[in-house]
Amino acid sequence: MPYVEVIISMITKQIFRILDRGSTGSVDPAKKSKKTTKQAFIDLYSGPVYMIHFKYSTIIMQIYIAFAYGLFVPFLFITSTIGVINMYIVERICMYYFYQYPPSYDDKLSRKALTLLNKAPIVMFAFGYWAIGNRQIFFNES
């Protein structure tokens, strides 16, 4: 899904740029742009702002779901790993070619994300203790 989201965003941005230049087909957008202000031109031809909090929330959600239900469905660990690697690849490509230069963030958000991720094994052990101790899951007994 990250690839589809990025492709749709890039295509939409490119369509708006083509509509701005008109049918002239000019390579240099500054010469044929219909934008009347410099800020409107910059907004159209620059990428979107990088919102790191959405990326953190997605990673934290994937890891918590994998840890919470991984002892029930061990395939979730593999799926979550592939999802995080996939997101890493997409974000690296988008940072180079699509997003604006990111604003400088302080380390408060990163530290909070790491604090939340440190609690994921506790959730796994709590759910795992309940699952492994529940005879109905493994032996079909009431």
RODO-422467 format. One line per field, with one value per atom (N, C-alpha, C): x negated, y, z negated; residue in one letter. Coordinates in Angstrom, 1 decimal. Atoms other than C-alpha are relative to their C-alpha. Layout:
<sites>
c1 <- c(X,...) $
c2 <- c(Y,...) $
c3 <- c(Z,...) $
r <- c(a,...) $
</sites>
This chain:
<sites>
c1 <- c(-0.8,0.0,-0.8,0.8,-2.8,-0.4,0.4,-3.8,1.2,-1.2,-0.2,0.2,-0.2,0.1,-1.0,1.0,-3.2,0.2,-0.2,-2.4,1.2,-1.2,1.0,-0.3,0.4,-0.5,-0.8,0.9,-3.2,0.8,-0.7,-0.8,0.9,-0.9,1.7,-0.8,0.8,-1.1,-0.5,0.5,-2.4,1.2,-1.1,1.1,0.3,-0.2,1.5,-1.1,1.1,-1.9,0.2,-0.3,-0.9,1.1,-1.2,2.4,-0.5,0.5,0.4,-0.7,0.8,-1.9,0.9,-0.8,0.9,-0.5,0.4,0.4,-1.2,1.2,-2.8,-1.1,1.0,-4.9,-1.4,1.2,-7.6,-0.7,0.8,-10.4,-0.2,0.3,-11.1,1.3,-1.3,-8.1,0.0,0.0,-9.2,0.4,-0.4,-8.7,1.4,-1.4,-5.2,1.0,-1.0,-3.6,1.1,-1.1,-0.2,0.2,-0.1,-0.8,-0.5,0.3,-0.8,-0.9,0.8,-2.6,-1.2,1.2,-6.0,0.4,-0.3,-4.5,0.9,-0.9,-1.8,-0.8,0.9,-4.5,-0.8,0.8,-6.7,0.9,-0.9,-3.7,0.4,-0.3,-2.9,-1.1,1.2,-6.4,-0.9,0.8,-7.7,0.8,-0.7,-6.8,0.8,-0.7,-4.6,-0.9,0.8,-5.8,-0.1,0.2,-7.3,0.6,-0.6,-5.1,-0.4,0.6,-7.1,0.9,-0.9,-4.4,0.9,-0.8,-2.3,-0.8,0.9,-5.3,-0.2,0.2,-6.0,1.3,-1.2,-2.4,0.3,-0.2,-2.3,-1.0,1.0,-5.5,0.4,-0.3,-4.4,1.2,-1.2,-1.0,-0.4,0.4,-2.6,-0.8,0.8,-5.0,0.9,-0.8,-2.4,1.0,-0.9,0.0,-0.8,0.8,-2.8,-0.3,0.4,-3.9,1.3,-1.2,-0.3,0.5,-0.6,0.9,-1.0,1.0,-2.4,-0.1,0.0,-2.2,1.2,-1.2,1.3,-0.3,0.3,0.2,-1.4,1.5,-3.6,-0.3,0.3,-3.4,0.1,-0.1,-2.6,-1.4,1.4,-6.3,-0.6,0.6,-7.4,0.7,-0.7,-4.6,-0.3,0.3,-5.4,-1.4,1.3,-9.1,0.0,0.0,-8.4,0.7,-0.7,-6.0,-0.9,0.9,-8.6,-1.1,1.0,-11.3,0.5,-0.7,-8.9,0.2,-0.2,-8.0,-1.4,1.3,-11.7,-0.5,0.5,-12.5,0.8,-0.9,-9.5,-0.4,0.3,-10.4,-1.3,1.3,-14.0,0.1,-0.2,-13.0,0.7,-0.8,-10.4,-0.8,0.8,-12.8,-1.0,0.9,-15.2,0.8,-0.6,-12.7,1.4,-1.4,-9.3,0.2,-0.3,-9.1,-0.9,0.8,-10.4,-1.1,1.0,-13.5,0.7,-0.8,-12.1,-0.5,0.4,-12.0,-0.8,0.8,-14.4,0.9,-0.8,-12.7,-1.0,0.8,-14.0,0.2,0.0,-14.6,1.2,-1.1,-11.4,0.9,-0.9,-9.3,-0.6,0.7,-11.9,-0.1,0.1,-12.4,1.3,-1.3,-8.7,0.4,-0.3,-8.4,-0.8,0.9,-11.3,0.6,-0.6,-9.6,1.2,-1.2,-6.4,-0.4,0.4,-8.3,-0.6,0.6,-10.1,1.1,-1.1,-6.7,0.7,-0.7,-5.7,-0.3,0.2,-7.4,0.8,-0.9,-5.4,1.4,-1.3,-2.2,-0.1,0.1,-3.5,0.0,0.0,-4.2,1.3,-1.4,-0.8,0.9,-0.9,1.1,-0.5,0.5,-1.2,0.2,-0.4,-0.7,1.4,-1.4,3.0,0.2,-0.2,2.8,-0.6,0.6,0.4,0.6,-0.7,2.2,1.5,-1.4,5.6,0.0,0.0,6.2,1.0,-1.0,9.2,-0.6,0.6,6.9,-0.7,0.8,4.6,0.7,-0.6,6.7,1.5,-1.5,10.3,0.8,-0.7,11.3,0.7,-0.7,13.8,-0.6) $
c2 <- c(-1.2,0.0,1.3,-1.3,2.6,0.3,-0.3,2.3,0.6,-0.5,2.9,1.5,-1.4,6.0,1.0,-0.9,7.5,0.2,-0.2,6.8,0.9,-0.8,8.3,1.5,-1.4,11.4,0.6,-0.5,11.8,0.3,-0.2,11.4,1.2,-1.2,13.9,1.3,-1.2,16.4,0.3,-0.2,15.9,0.5,-0.5,16.4,1.5,-1.4,19.7,0.9,-0.7,20.8,0.2,0.0,19.9,1.0,-0.9,21.8,1.4,-1.3,24.8,0.5,-0.4,24.9,0.1,0.0,24.3,-1.0,0.9,22.5,0.4,-0.5,24.3,-1.1,1.0,21.3,0.5,-0.6,23.6,-0.8,0.7,21.9,0.9,-0.9,25.0,0.5,-0.4,25.5,1.5,-1.4,29.0,0.9,-0.9,30.4,-0.1,0.2,29.0,-0.2,0.2,28.8,1.1,-0.9,30.4,0.6,-0.5,31.1,1.4,-1.5,34.8,0.4,-0.4,34.7,-1.1,0.9,33.2,-1.1,1.1,31.3,-1.0,0.9,29.7,-1.0,0.8,28.5,-1.0,0.9,27.1,-1.1,1.0,25.3,-1.1,0.9,23.7,-0.9,0.8,22.6,-0.6,0.6,21.6,-1.2,1.2,18.3,0.3,-0.2,17.8,0.1,0.0,18.4,-1.4,1.3,15.3,0.0,0.1,14.4,-1.3,1.2,12.1,-0.7,0.6,11.5,-1.0,1.0,9.6,-1.3,1.2,7.3,-0.7,0.6,6.7,-0.8,0.7,5.8,-1.3,1.2,3.3,-1.1,1.0,1.6,-0.6,0.4,1.5,-0.9,0.9,0.0,-1.4,1.3,-2.7,-0.9,0.7,-3.7,-0.5,0.4,-3.7,-1.2,1.1,-5.9,-1.3,1.2,-8.3,-0.6,0.5,-8.5,-0.5,0.4,-8.8,-1.3,1.2,-11.5,-1.0,0.8,-13.0,-1.5,1.4,-16.0,-0.8,0.7,-16.8,-0.4,0.1,-16.3,0.4,-0.4,-16.5,0.6,-0.6,-15.4,1.5,-1.5,-11.9,0.6,-0.5,-11.5,0.2,-0.1,-12.1,1.1,-1.1,-9.9,1.4,-1.3,-7.1,0.4,-0.3,-7.3,0.4,-0.4,-7.2,1.4,-1.3,-4.2,1.1,-1.1,-2.2,0.2,-0.2,-2.9,0.6,-0.6,-2.0,1.5,-1.4,1.2,0.8,-0.6,2.0,0.3,-0.2,1.6,1.1,-1.0,3.7,1.4,-1.3,6.5,0.5,-0.5,6.6,0.5,-0.5,6.9,1.3,-1.3,9.6,1.1,-1.1,11.6,0.6,-0.5,11.8,0.7,-0.5,12.5,0.7,-0.5,13.6,1.0,-0.9,15.3,1.3,-1.2,18.8,-0.4,0.2,19.1,0.0,0.1,18.0,1.1,-0.9,20.5,-0.7,0.6,19.9,-0.3,0.4,17.9,-0.2,0.3,17.6,-1.5,1.4,14.2,-0.4,0.4,14.3,-1.0,1.0,12.5,-1.3,1.2,9.9,-0.8,0.7,9.2,-0.5,0.5,8.9,-1.3,1.2,6.4,-1.2,1.0,4.4,-0.5,0.4,4.4,-0.8,0.8,3.1,-1.4,1.3,0.4,-0.9,0.8,-0.7,-0.8,0.6,-1.6,-1.2,1.0,-3.9,-1.5,1.4,-7.1,-0.3,0.2,-6.6,-0.4,0.4,-6.7,-1.4,1.3,-9.8,-1.1,1.0,-11.6,-0.1,0.1,-10.7,-0.7,0.7,-11.9,-1.4,1.3,-14.9,-0.9,0.8,-16.0,-0.4,0.4,-15.9,-1.1,0.9,-17.7,-1.4,1.3,-20.5,-0.7,0.6,-21.0,-0.4,0.3,-21.3,-1.4,1.3,-25.0,-0.1,0.1,-24.3,0.3,-0.3,-22.9,-1.2,1.1,-25.9,-1.4,1.4,-28.9,-0.1,0.0,-27.8,-0.5,0.4,-28.3,1.3,-1.1,-26.1,0.1) $
c3 <- c(0.0,0.0,0.0,0.0,-0.6,1.4,-1.4,3.1,0.7,-0.6,4.2,-0.4,0.5,2.0,0.6,-0.5,3.2,1.5,-1.4,6.9,0.3,-0.2,6.6,-0.3,0.3,4.9,1.1,-1.0,7.5,1.3,-1.2,10.4,-0.1,0.2,8.9,0.1,-0.1,8.4,1.4,-1.3,11.9,0.9,-0.8,13.4,-0.3,0.3,11.5,0.6,-0.6,12.8,1.5,-1.4,16.4,0.3,-0.2,16.1,-0.2,0.2,14.8,1.2,-1.2,17.8,1.2,-1.2,20.2,1.0,-1.1,23.5,0.7,-0.7,24.3,0.0,0.0,23.3,-0.4,0.3,22.0,-1.1,1.0,20.0,-1.2,1.1,17.9,-0.5,0.5,15.7,-0.4,0.4,14.6,1.1,-1.1,18.1,0.4,-0.5,18.8,-1.1,1.1,15.4,0.0,0.1,14.9,-1.4,1.4,11.2,0.0,0.0,10.4,-1.1,1.1,7.1,-0.1,0.2,6.2,-1.0,1.0,3.2,0.6,-0.6,5.3,0.9,-0.9,7.8,-0.9,0.9,4.9,-0.6,0.6,3.4,1.0,-1.0,6.7,0.4,-0.5,7.7,-1.1,1.1,4.3,-0.5,0.5,2.6,-1.2,1.3,-0.4,-1.2,1.2,-3.9,-0.6,0.6,-5.6,-1.4,1.3,-8.6,-0.7,0.6,-10.7,-1.0,1.0,-13.3,0.6,-0.7,-10.8,0.2,-0.2,-10.1,-1.3,1.3,-13.7,-0.5,0.4,-14.4,0.8,-0.8,-11.6,-0.4,0.5,-12.8,-1.3,1.4,-16.4,0.1,-0.2,-15.3,0.5,-0.6,-13.2,-1.1,1.0,-16.0,-1.2,1.1,-18.7,0.4,-0.4,-16.7,0.2,-0.1,-15.9,-1.3,1.3,-19.5,-0.8,0.8,-20.9,0.5,-0.5,-18.6,0.7,-0.7,-17.4,-0.6,0.5,-19.8,0.4,-0.6,-18.4,1.5,-1.4,-14.8,0.3,-0.2,-14.4,1.3,-1.3,-10.8,-0.1,0.2,-12.1,-0.2,0.2,-13.1,1.4,-1.3,-9.5,0.8,-0.7,-8.1,-0.5,0.6,-10.4,0.4,-0.4,-9.6,1.5,-1.4,-5.9,0.2,-0.1,-6.4,-0.5,0.5,-8.4,1.0,-1.0,-5.8,1.2,-1.2,-3.0,-0.2,0.3,-4.7,0.0,0.0,-5.2,1.4,-1.4,-1.5,0.6,-0.6,-0.4,-0.6,0.6,-2.9,0.4,-0.5,-1.8,1.4,-1.4,1.8,0.0,0.1,1.0,-0.6,0.6,-1.1,1.0,-1.1,1.9,1.1,-1.3,4.7,-0.2,0.1,3.3,-1.0,1.1,0.0,0.0,0.2,-0.9,-1.0,1.0,-3.0,-1.4,1.2,-6.4,-1.0,1.1,-9.3,-1.0,1.0,-12.1,-1.2,1.2,-14.8,-1.2,1.1,-18.3,-0.3,0.3,-19.9,-0.9,0.9,-22.1,0.7,-0.7,-19.5,0.2,-0.2,-18.8,-1.4,1.3,-22.5,-0.5,0.4,-23.1,0.8,-0.8,-20.2,-0.5,0.5,-21.6,-1.4,1.3,-25.1,0.2,-0.3,-23.6,0.6,-0.6,-21.6,-1.1,1.1,-24.8,-0.8,0.7,-26.3,0.8,-0.8,-23.4,-0.5,0.6,-24.9,-1.2,1.2,-28.1,0.5,-0.6,-26.0,0.6,-0.6,-24.2,-1.2,1.1,-27.5,-0.7,0.6,-29.0,0.9,-0.9,-25.9,0.1,-0.1,-25.6,-1.2,1.2,-29.2,0.0,-0.1,-28.7,1.1,-1.1,-25.4,-0.3,0.2,-26.4,-1.2,1.2,-29.7,0.3,-0.4,-27.9,0.7,-0.6,-27.2,1.1,-1.1,-25.0,1.4,-1.3,-22.3,0.6,-0.5,-22.0,0.0,0.2,-23.2,0.2,-0.3,-22.4,-1.2,1.3,-26.1,-0.5,0.7,-28.0,-1.4) $
r <- c(m,m,m,p,p,p,y,y,y,v,v,v,e,e,e,v,v,v,i,i,i,i,i,i,s,s,s,m,m,m,i,i,i,t,t,t,k,k,k,q,q,q,i,i,i,f,f,f,r,r,r,i,i,i,l,l,l,d,d,d,r,r,r,g,g,g,s,s,s,t,t,t,g,g,g,s,s,s,v,v,v,d,d,d,p,p,p,a,a,a,k,k,k,k,k,k,s,s,s,k,k,k,k,k,k,t,t,t,t,t,t,k,k,k,q,q,q,a,a,a,f,f,f,i,i,i,d,d,d,l,l,l,y,y,y,s,s,s,g,g,g,p,p,p,v,v,v,y,y,y,m,m,m,i,i,i,h,h,h,f,f,f,k,k,k,y,y,y,s,s,s,t,t,t,i,i,i,i,i,i,m,m,m,q,q,q,i,i,i,y,y,y,i,i,i,a,a,a,f,f,f,a,a,a,y,y,y,g,g,g,l,l,l,f,f,f,v,v,v,p,p,p,f,f,f,l,l,l,f,f,f,i,i,i,t,t,t,s,s,s,t,t,t,i,i,i,g,g,g,v,v,v,i,i,i,n,n,n,m,m,m,y,y,y,i,i,i,v,v,v,e,e,e,r,r,r,i,i,i,c,c,c,m,m,m,y,y,y,y,y,y,f,f,f,y,y,y,q,q,q,y,y,y,p,p,p,p,p,p,s,s,s,y,y,y,d,d,d,d,d,d,k,k,k,l,l,l,s,s,s,r,r,r,k,k,k,a,a,a,l,l,l,t,t,t,l,l,l,l,l,l,n,n,n,k,k,k,a,a,a,p,p,p,i,i,i,v,v,v,m,m,m,f,f,f,a,a,a,f,f,f,g,g,g,y,y,y,w,w,w,a,a,a,i,i,i,g,g,g,n,n,n,r,r,r,q,q,q,i,i,i,f,f,f,f,f,f,n,n,n,e,e,e,s,s,s) $
</sites>
